[in-house]
Amino acid sequence: MSAPPIDQDTLDTAVALAQEAGRRTLRWFRSPDLAVERKGDGTPVTAADKDAERFLREQLALAFPGDGVLGEEEAPTESTSGRRWVIDPIDGTKAFTCGVPLYSTLLALEDEHGIAVGVVHLPGLGETVWAGRGLGCWSERGPAQVQRQPSLEGAYVMSSSFAQWDRAQLEALARAGAVLRTWGDGYGYALVATGRVAAMVDLIVEPYDVGPMPVLLAEAGGRFTDLAGREGIEGGSGLATNGPIHDELLALLRS
């Protein structure tokens, strides 16, 4: 039995909250006095990250009491409803601190059937891509669909960074004719869902880095798994494609 559609009101609320959280980050974007701190794992964090997540947590508690929250900047909130929101207030903090407008605010809702709502908002670009289970994938331009790219030959493949890639993986994709590009993060996944590139690869991710992606890609006609081919957001890696090239790309990355 297929999972039931999510209700439109929940999706609309998630889109509005992600857009407002993203708008708040613009107060710090390209600000000359932006302070960048380092977390215990060495990754950057700013006041914008903290403010956007705090805003989302407060608003979600009001709109959906009992739902849990998993976010990047604060401790998890336990669920009493069986549902969990997944937040990355600024996905691409390094881009944000460099003044590059390709960072995003990510918001997803997970229920007993999996990810039911996914939003990727790009404040610096004024773009949003969103999806609800059974409700389709959308952007400001209307319905969003993946591209019809039949093979890796000529396919544009995004990645947040090539630092973790093995040389053999890069060489395999080059031999297959793929065209590699970076500055990915949530932006790369949004490009796949809206048909502007064929694939997005992240060798290392946390669940909040890819929270929206399963429903975003599924509703756009594509596919999202980890690099072991498993569905969900807990696998520690992420691969989003238009669908036809998914297994081919998986096989090359594994080899």
Secondary structure, 3 states (H helix, E strand, C coil): CCCCCCCHHHHHHHHHHHHHHHHHHCCCCCCCCCCEEECCCCCEEEHHHHHHHHHHHHHHHHHCCCCEEEECCCCCECCCCCCEEEEEEEECHHHHHCCCCCCEEEEEEEECCEEEEEEEEECCCCEEEEEECCCEEEECCEECCCCCCCCCCCCEEEECCCCCCCHHHHHHHHHHCCEEECCCHHHHHHHHHCCCCCEEEECCCCHHHCCCHHHHHHHCCCEEECCCCCCCCCCCCEEEECCCCHHHHHHHHHC
